[in-house]
Amino acid sequence: MKKKKNKKDYPKKSKINWKVVIYSFSGLIFLGLMFFIDWLFIIPAVIMMWLNQKEIMKK
């Protein structure tokens, strides 16, 4: 017999980490600027990636 899953079996929804969302979005913007305007926009994109990774690993 299969066991029915109760609501207790499902993981709780975690809160949205807005810092990670903002860092990711700004990193994507800098990557777009790198392709369309100047290749030097890769520097802030890498910085955003580093900050994002630092924030994710904090948990």
C-alpha positions in Angstrom: 0.0 0.0 0.0 1.2 3.5 -0.8 1.4 6.0 1.9 -0.5 9.2 1.3 1.6 12.3 1.8 0.3 14.8 4.3 0.9 18.5 4.3 3.6 17.9 6.9 5.7 15.8 4.4 6.2 18.7 2.0 9.0 21.2 2.6 8.1 24.7 3.8 8.3 27.5 1.4 11.3 29.6 2.0 11.3 33.4 1.9 12.6 35.1 -1.2 16.1 36.5 -0.8 15.8 39.8 -2.5 19.5 40.5 -2.4 20.2 37.5 -4.5 17.4 38.5 -6.9 18.7 42.0 -7.3 22.3 40.8 -7.7 21.2 38.3 -10.4 19.1 40.8 -12.3 21.8 43.5 -12.3 24.4 40.8 -13.4 22.2 39.9 -16.3 21.9 43.6 -17.2 25.7 44.0 -17.1 26.1 41.0 -19.4 23.6 42.5 -21.9 25.5 45.8 -21.8 28.7 43.8 -22.4 27.4 42.3 -25.5 25.8 45.4 -26.9 27.9 48.3 -25.8 31.4 47.5 -24.5 33.3 44.4 -23.3 34.4 46.2 -20.1 30.9 45.7 -18.6 32.1 42.1 -17.8 33.9 43.5 -14.7 30.8 44.6 -12.8 29.0 41.4 -14.0 31.8 39.3 -12.4 31.6 41.4 -9.2 27.8 40.8 -9.1 28.4 37.1 -9.6 30.9 37.0 -6.7 28.5 39.0 -4.4 25.7 36.7 -5.3 27.7 33.6 -4.6 28.8 35.1 -1.3 25.2 35.8 -0.3 24.0 32.3 -1.3 26.8 30.6 0.6 26.0 32.6 3.8 23.1 30.4 4.6 
